[in-house]
């Protein structure tokens, strides 16, 4: 990610904060619509609590974009833990698509090609760390 992209993500995130719970609700509806295989992953989940966790995780990640070295261990732990919930590599693409779709609608006219590119880069960087850790975790379990 470029410094400009980081700044765009951080600035537009400030606009999402006031509508964060609503955006999280829209995100999960969209995710379940575009990838029904994700719905069973949340069968026993308190979705109000899950929406809070999503927003907190995104806030933490957006706030630490300039310090990815500090954020990496947390993202790796998240990636490893998600394998235990049944998350598969293909789910990351669905989550990314749902996230970008939600942000585009939530930001309205503030969603520009540069904003889309910045959020795409941010999600790619963050999810890439999680996916790598998840793949290593799966490999360890396959070998064991």
Protein Blocks (a to p, Z undefined) as FASTA:
>chain_A
ZZklmmmmmmmmmmmmmmmmmmmmmmmmmmmmmmmmlmmmmmmpcfklmmmmmmmmmmmm
mmmmmmmmlmmmmmmmmmmmmmmnopafklmmmmmmmmmmmmmmmnmmmlcfklmmmmmm
mmmmmmmmmmmmmmmmmmmmmmZZ
